[in-house]
Amino acid sequence: MYSRVVRGRCLEFLVVSVFFLFTFLPSSLAQAPVPVTGPASVGSPVSGVIPVKRSPDFFRRFMAYYAEDWKPATTAASSPAPARRGLPSPLDSPPFPSADWSYGGSPVIGEPDTNSYPLMTAWIGAERTGTIRSKIYGWIEPAVNGSTSGQRNDPVADDPYANRLELGQIVVYAERLPDTVQQKHFDWGYHLTALYGSDYRYTTGKGYGYSQWAVDHRQYGFDPTMEYVDLYFARVAEGMNVRVGRFISVPGIEAQLAPYNYMYSHSLLYSIDPFTDTGLMATIKLSDQWLVQAGVTGGHDVALWTADAKPSATACVSYTTRSVNDNVYACANGLNNGRYAYNNLQQYDATWYHRFNRRWHMATESWYMYERDVPAVGGPLPIETGTDGAFCAFGETRCTAPEYAAVNYVQREFSTHDYISFRSDFLDDKKGQRTGFATKYSENTLAWQHWFGTTVQLRPEVRFDHSWDERAYDLGRHANQFTAASDLIFHF
């Protein structure tokens, strides 16, 4: 145990040291000033290219990218974005995680790939970044929190450990996006993800090294969160993408990968719903306003080769108004017989996005989930490792465990570098099968996000949680919990 703690503290020190190294060295290593040549795009911290002057030293080219990106005079310049197909984007990204109303299981059909990254630019040169389809990039995310709880912040995510500095995520992506703007020929893409940090516990699934958390309860671990190929059929309707492999569960506002969220911490709604699926998902763009999805997976958070995997259906529909001020996205996710197995959740989810104007918008999500035949806590039947049983009625050895939740986000943009977000959240874990406590929860969070250039995000927040029927916080000691937290996302 002692050596594990020492390794964790050493890793935390390394992350902080790297951050300060990247913060203070670039100005001394920069080449001649150069402009950013492109605006931001969907879900990307960097779009366009910073044409860093060539140097035989890779490290100098890499650091020069940040030095130029962080200069206010250079980040203001931009050139017209490549043409997209379909309705215009409703939001600015940056500062928001995405420029479009999001849907899962597919790239945005009709959106060009304009993303450029420091690592790729330093590696192959700015003049070639537009010609290379495959890209490697990622981020480092240290985080810190202070809490009124003494040990654990559960069910809060992504800062479950109270009052400490930790490494949330080191993520490396390797990907090729299919060209979904064109409608003439077949194209393909792929995506590989390596995630290391304390956040691995939220994405790990049975058959994907889940014993790191479920059995050993390690603070830090590794997870291959997304590994898939995209097959784009340009002539089907307005474009069809078929994703095959392991991917993030399709519905919802939030994602487990840090940059794609409004805030550092996650809603209670997101903290306990499915995280990853393995299977096939088809996304068909019927028109600029309508999109449908259908897929078959092995169930939630399980590999296909495990005994818990079972054929499960997912179906979604998305509608966007022509003004792009509203979007409704509804999904029935992972449906099968619903009988108890590892995270065999039957989920019905609906999301509504609304834009009041260019500066203000909101996002609202609700879901209902359940499992059947869940073993009773303290009963004679075995409970799956890494899961909780249900608080069934007296005398029941099994019961149906339902839960429902709703969350609302309200955002106000101040500039391409700043916005604030307010989140209200409610969860009723009726049988305690998802959190370990049969109680209702609520939380309210106020957060600010600031971009340094287009490569570093700072996301401080304050949050208040309350459990209504039982003392569910700090391992059952308190009904209230206040946290102040922040992460820093350093893109490379």
C-alpha positions in Angstrom: 0.0 0.0 0.0 2.8 2.4 0.9 4.6 1.9 -2.4 1.4 2.5 -4.3 0.9 5.8 -2.5 4.5 6.8 -3.2 4.1 6.0 -6.9 0.9 8.1 -7.0 2.6 11.1 -5.4 5.6 10.8 -7.7 3.3 10.8 -10.7 1.4 13.8 -9.4 4.8 15.7 -9.0 5.8 14.7 -12.5 2.6 16.1 -14.0 2.9 19.4 -12.2 6.5 19.7 -13.2 5.7 19.1 -16.8 3.0 21.8 -16.6 5.4 24.4 -15.3 8.0 23.4 -17.8 5.6 23.9 -20.6 4.4 27.2 -19.1 7.7 29.0 -18.7 10.0 27.6 -21.4 8.2 28.4 -24.7 8.9 32.1 -24.7 12.6 31.4 -24.7 12.4 28.8 -27.4 10.1 30.5 -29.9 11.0 31.2 -33.4 9.9 34.3 -35.3 6.2 35.3 -34.7 3.7 33.5 -37.0 -0.1 33.7 -37.2 -2.8 31.1 -36.6 -4.4 30.5 -40.0 -7.7 28.8 -39.2 -10.7 29.1 -36.8 -11.7 26.5 -34.3 -13.8 23.6 -35.3 -16.0 20.8 -33.8 -14.6 19.3 -30.6 -11.1 20.5 -31.3 -8.8 22.7 -29.2 -6.8 23.7 -32.3 -8.0 24.3 -35.8 -6.1 25.6 -38.7 -2.3 25.6 -38.6 0.4 27.5 -36.8 3.2 27.4 -39.4 6.1 27.1 -36.9 9.4 27.9 -38.5 11.3 24.7 -39.2 14.1 23.8 -36.9 16.2 20.6 -36.7 15.2 20.3 -33.0 11.8 18.7 -32.6 11.5 19.9 -29.0 12.1 23.6 -30.1 9.5 23.3 -32.8 7.0 21.7 -30.4 7.5 24.5 -27.7 7.4 27.2 -30.4 3.9 26.2 -31.3 2.7 27.0 -27.7 4.7 30.2 -27.6 2.9 31.5 -30.7 -0.4 30.1 -29.8 -0.5 31.9 -26.4 0.3 35.3 -27.9 -3.0 37.3 -28.1 -2.0 39.0 -31.4 -1.6 35.6 -33.1 -4.7 33.8 -31.9 -7.0 36.6 -33.2 -6.1 36.1 -36.8 -7.9 33.5 -38.9 -8.9 32.5 -42.4 -12.2 31.2 -43.7 -13.1 27.7 -42.6 -13.4 24.9 -45.2 -16.9 24.4 -46.5 -19.2 22.1 -44.4 -22.3 20.4 -45.7 -25.5 21.0 -43.9 -26.8 23.5 -41.4 -24.4 26.0 -39.9 -22.9 25.3 -36.5 -24.9 26.9 -33.6 -22.0 27.4 -31.2 -18.4 28.7 -31.1 -15.7 26.1 -30.4 -13.6 27.2 -28.6 -14.7 28.1 -26.1 -17.4 25.4 -26.0 -16.5 21.7 -26.3 -18.3 21.3 -29.6 -19.6 23.7 -32.2 -22.6 21.4 -33.0 -25.4 19.8 -31.1 -23.8 16.5 -30.2 -24.7 12.9 -31.0 -22.7 9.8 -30.3 -21.4 6.9 -32.3 -20.3 8.8 -35.3 -18.3 11.8 -36.6 -20.4 14.8 -37.4 -21.6 14.0 -41.0 -20.8 16.9 -43.2 -18.1 18.4 -41.0 -14.6 18.8 -42.5 -11.5 17.8 -40.6 -9.7 21.1 -40.0 -7.9 20.1 -36.8 -4.3 20.7 -36.2 -2.2 19.8 -33.1 1.1 20.8 -31.6 2.6 17.3 -31.7 1.7 16.7 -35.4 2.8 20.2 -36.5 6.2 19.8 -34.8 6.6 16.3 -36.1 5.7 16.6 -39.8 5.7 20.4 -40.3 2.9 22.9 -40.8 3.2 22.7 -44.5 2.1 19.0 -44.5 -0.5 18.9 -41.7 -3.3 19.4 -44.3 -2.1 16.5 -46.4 -1.8 13.8 -43.6 -5.1 12.1 -42.8 -3.9 10.2 -39.8 -3.1 12.2 -36.7 -1.7 11.6 -33.2 -2.7 14.0 -30.4 -4.0 14.1 -26.8 -3.8 15.9 -23.5 -2.6 15.8 -19.9 -5.1 16.7 -17.2 -4.0 17.3 -13.6 -6.8 18.2 -11.2 -7.2 19.4 -7.6 -10.2 19.6 -5.2 -11.0 20.7 -1.7 -14.0 19.1 0.0 -16.0 19.1 3.2 -15.8 15.3 3.1 -12.7 13.8 4.6 -12.1 10.7 2.5 -14.3 10.3 -0.6 -16.5 12.6 -2.8 -18.5 9.7 -4.3 -20.8 9.6 -6.3 -19.2 12.8 -7.6 -17.0 12.3 -10.7 -14.3 13.0 -11.9 -12.9 13.9 -8.4 -14.0 11.1 -6.2 -10.9 11.3 -3.9 -11.4 14.2 -1.4 -8.8 17.0 -0.8 -6.0 16.1 -3.1 -4.1 16.8 -6.3 -4.3 14.0 -8.8 -3.7 13.1 -12.4 -7.1 12.7 -14.0 -6.1 11.7 -17.5 -3.2 11.3 -19.8 -4.8 10.5 -23.2 -3.3 9.7 -26.5 -5.4 9.5 -29.6 -4.5 8.0 -33.0 -7.2 8.6 -35.6 -8.2 9.1 -39.2 -11.5 10.8 -39.8 -13.5 9.7 -42.9 -14.3 12.5 -45.4 -18.0 13.0 -44.7 -18.3 16.3 -46.6 -18.2 14.6 -50.0 -21.1 12.4 -51.3 -19.3 10.6 -54.2 -17.3 7.7 -52.8 -16.8 5.4 -49.9 -14.3 6.5 -47.2 -13.0 5.1 -43.9 -11.5 6.1 -40.7 -10.2 4.7 -37.4 -9.7 5.7 -33.8 -7.4 4.3 -31.0 -7.4 5.7 -27.5 -5.0 5.1 -24.6 -6.2 6.5 -21.3 -4.2 6.5 -18.1 -5.1 8.2 -14.8 -7.6 8.1 -12.0 -10.5 8.5 -14.5 -9.9 5.0 -15.9 -12.3 3.7 -13.2 -15.3 5.3 -15.1 -14.6 3.8 -18.5 -13.1 0.4 -17.6 -15.4 -2.5 -18.5 -15.5 -6.2 -17.8 -13.0 -7.9 -20.1 -11.0 -4.6 -20.5 -8.8 -4.9 -17.4 -11.6 -4.0 -15.1 -9.9 -5.9 -12.2 -7.7 -2.8 -11.7 -10.7 -1.1 -10.2 -13.3 -3.8 -9.4 -10.8 -6.1 -7.6 -7.7 -4.1 -6.7 -9.3 -0.6 -6.3 -6.2 1.1 -7.8 -6.4 4.9 -7.8 -4.5 4.9 -11.2 -5.0 2.6 -14.1 -5.1 2.2 -17.9 -8.0 1.7 -20.2 -8.2 1.4 -24.0 -11.4 3.5 -24.0 -12.2 3.7 -27.7 -10.9 1.3 -30.4 -13.0 1.4 -33.6 -13.2 1.8 -37.4 -15.6 4.1 -39.2 -17.0 3.1 -42.6 -18.6 6.0 -44.5 -21.0 5.2 -47.3 -21.5 8.5 -49.1 -24.4 7.6 -51.3 -26.7 6.3 -48.6 -29.3 9.1 -48.0 -27.2 12.2 -47.1 -24.4 10.0 -45.8 -24.2 6.9 -43.6 -21.4 6.1 -41.1 -21.0 2.6 -39.6 -18.8 2.4 -36.5 -17.5 -1.0 -35.5 -15.6 -1.6 -32.3 -15.5 -0.2 -28.8 -16.9 3.4 -28.4 -18.4 5.7 -25.9 -22.1 5.0 -25.1 -24.2 6.9 -27.6 -26.7 9.1 -25.7 -26.1 12.2 -23.6 -24.6 15.7 -23.2 -21.4 14.6 -21.5 -18.4 12.3 -22.4 -15.7 10.8 -20.2 -12.9 12.4 -22.2 -12.1 15.6 -20.4 -12.1 18.3 -23.2 -15.6 17.3 -24.4 -17.5 18.5 -21.4 -18.8 21.9 -20.2 -17.3 21.4 -16.7 -14.6 19.5 -14.9 -16.9 17.4 -12.7 -19.7 15.4 -14.1 -23.4 15.4 -13.3 -24.8 12.7 -11.1 -26.9 11.7 -14.1 -23.7 10.9 -16.1 -21.7 9.5 -13.2 -23.8 6.3 -13.0 -25.0 5.6 -16.5 -23.3 3.4 -19.1 -19.9 4.5 -20.3 -18.7 2.3 -23.2 -20.3 -0.2 -25.7 -18.7 -2.7 -28.0 -20.5 -3.6 -31.3 -21.8 -1.9 -34.4 -23.6 1.5 -34.7 -25.0 2.9 -38.0 -25.7 6.6 -38.3 -27.8 7.8 -41.2 -28.2 11.5 -42.1 -31.7 11.6 -43.7 -31.6 15.4 -44.3 -30.0 18.5 -42.8 -32.6 18.3 -40.0 -33.1 14.5 -39.4 -30.7 11.8 -38.4 -31.3 8.2 -37.2 -29.1 5.6 -35.6 -29.4 1.9 -35.0 -26.9 -0.6 -33.6 -26.2 -3.9 -32.0 -23.8 -4.2 -29.1 -22.8 -6.8 -26.5 -24.3 -4.7 -23.7 -22.8 -1.9 -21.6 -19.3 -1.9 -20.2 -18.5 -5.4 -21.2 -16.3 -7.0 -23.8 -17.9 -9.4 -26.3 -15.8 -12.3 -25.0 -17.2 -12.1 -21.5 -20.1 -14.2 -20.1 -22.0 -11.0 -19.3 -22.2 -9.9 -23.0 -25.5 -10.4 -24.7 -27.0 -9.0 -27.9 -28.5 -5.6 -27.2 -30.2 -3.0 -29.4 -29.7 0.7 -29.6 -31.9 3.1 -31.6 -31.8 6.9 -31.7 -33.3 9.8 -33.6 -32.1 13.4 -33.8 -34.0 16.5 -35.1 -32.6 20.0 -35.5 -34.7 23.0 -36.4 -33.7 24.9 -39.5 -32.7 27.9 -37.4 -30.4 25.5 -35.4 -31.8 27.0 -32.2 -33.2 23.7 -31.1 -32.2 20.0 -31.2 -33.9 17.0 -29.7 -32.0 13.7 -29.4 -33.8 10.6 -28.1 -32.3 7.1 -27.6 -33.3 3.6 -26.4 -29.9 2.3 -25.4 -28.7 -1.3 -24.8 -32.1 -3.0 -24.8 -32.4 -6.8 -24.1 -34.2 -8.9 -21.6 -32.9 -6.6 -18.8 -31.9 -9.4 -16.5 -29.1 -8.9 -14.0 -25.6 -9.0 -15.4 -22.6 -6.6 -15.2 -24.0 -3.1 -15.9 -26.9 -4.5 -18.0 -28.8 -1.3 -17.8 -31.9 -0.7 -19.9 -31.7 3.0 -20.7 -34.2 5.5 -22.2 -32.6 8.9 -22.7 -33.7 12.3 -24.2 -31.7 15.4 -24.7 -32.9 18.9 -25.6 -30.5 21.7 -26.7 -31.7 25.3 -27.0 -29.9 28.4 -28.2 -31.4 31.7 -26.9 -28.9 33.7 -28.9 -25.2 33.5 -29.9 -24.1 34.1 -26.3 -26.6 32.0 -24.3 -27.7 28.4 -24.7 -28.8 25.5 -22.5 -28.7 21.7 -22.6 -31.2 19.5 -20.8 -31.1 15.7 -20.4 -33.2 13.1 -18.6 -33.1 9.3 -18.5 -34.8 6.3 -16.9 -32.8 3.1 -16.4 -33.4 -0.3 -14.7 -32.2 -3.8 -14.3 -34.3 -6.8 -13.5 -33.6 -9.6 -11.0 -30.9 -7.7 -9.1 -29.7 -9.7 -6.0 -30.7 -8.2 -2.7 -28.1 -6.6 -0.5 -27.3 -9.0 2.4 -29.2 -11.8 0.6 -28.1 -15.3 -0.3 -27.4 -14.6 -4.0 -24.0 -13.5 -5.3 -23.4 -10.0 -6.4 -21.2 -9.2 -9.4 -17.7 -8.0 -8.5 -17.5 -4.3 -9.0 -21.3 -3.7 -8.7 -23.8 -3.1 -5.9 -26.8 -5.1 -5.0 -30.3 -3.7 -4.6 -32.1 -2.7 -1.3 -35.1 -4.9 -2.1 -38.3 -5.2 0.0 -38.2 -7.4 3.1 -38.1 -11.1 2.1 -37.1 -10.5 -1.5 -33.9 -12.2 -2.8 -34.2 -10.4 -6.1 -36.0 -7.3 -7.4 -36.1 -4.7 -10.2 -33.8 -1.8 -9.5 -34.9 1.4 -11.3 -33.4 4.9 -11.2 -34.2 8.2 -13.0 -32.3 11.5 -13.4 -32.4 14.9 -15.0 -29.8 17.6 -15.5 -29.8 21.1 -17.0 -26.8 23.2 -18.1 -27.0 26.9 -18.9 -24.0 28.6 -20.6 -23.1 32.2 -21.2 -20.2 32.9 -23.6 -18.1 36.0 -23.0 -15.4 35.6 -25.6 -13.7 32.8 -27.7 -11.7 32.2 -24.5 -14.3 32.3 -21.8 -17.7 31.1 -20.7 -19.5 30.3 -17.5 -21.8 27.4 -16.9 -24.4 26.6 -14.3 -25.6 23.0 -13.8 -28.6 21.7 -11.8 -28.9 18.0 -11.4 -31.3 15.4 -9.8 -31.0 11.6 -9.3 -33.3 9.1 -7.6 -31.4 5.8 -7.1 -34.6 4.1 -5.9 -33.0 0.8 -4.8 -29.4 2.0 -4.3 -28.1 -0.3 -7.0 -26.0 2.4 -8.7 -24.6 4.4 -5.8 -24.9 2.0 -2.8 -27.5 4.2 -1.1 -31.2 4.1 -1.8 -31.8 7.9 -1.8 -32.5 10.9 -3.9 -29.6 13.3 -4.7 -29.3 16.9 -6.0 -26.4 19.0 -7.0 -25.7 22.6 -8.2 -22.5 23.6 -9.8 -21.1 26.9 -11.0 -18.1 26.7 -13.3 -15.9 29.0 -15.4 -13.8 27.8 -18.4 -10.9 29.8 -19.7 -8.7 29.0 -22.8 -5.0 30.0 -23.0 -4.7 30.3 -26.7 -6.2 27.2 -28.2 -4.1 24.6 -26.4 -4.7 25.0 -22.6 -8.0 24.9 -20.7 -8.5 25.9 -17.1 -11.9 24.9 -15.5 -12.5 25.9 -11.9 -15.8 25.2 -10.2 -17.7 25.2 -7.0 -20.3 22.5 -6.3 -22.9 21.7 -3.6 -24.4 18.2 -3.3 -27.2 16.9 -1.1 -28.7 13.4 -0.4 -32.3 13.6 0.7 -33.2 10.3 2.3 -29.9 9.0 3.6 -26.5 10.3 4.5 -24.7 9.2 1.3 -21.6 11.4 1.2 -18.2 10.8 2.7 -18.9 7.0 3.0 -22.3 7.5 4.6 -21.2 10.2 7.2 -22.9 13.3 5.7 -26.0 14.4 3.8 -24.3 17.5 2.4 -21.0 18.0 0.6 -19.3 21.2 -0.7 -16.4 21.0 -3.2 -14.2 23.5 -4.9 -12.2 22.0 -7.7 -10.4 22.6 -10.9 -8.6 20.8 -13.7 -6.1 22.0 -16.3 -6.1 20.4 -19.7 -2.9 20.7 -21.6 -3.3 19.7 -25.3 -0.5 18.3 -27.3 
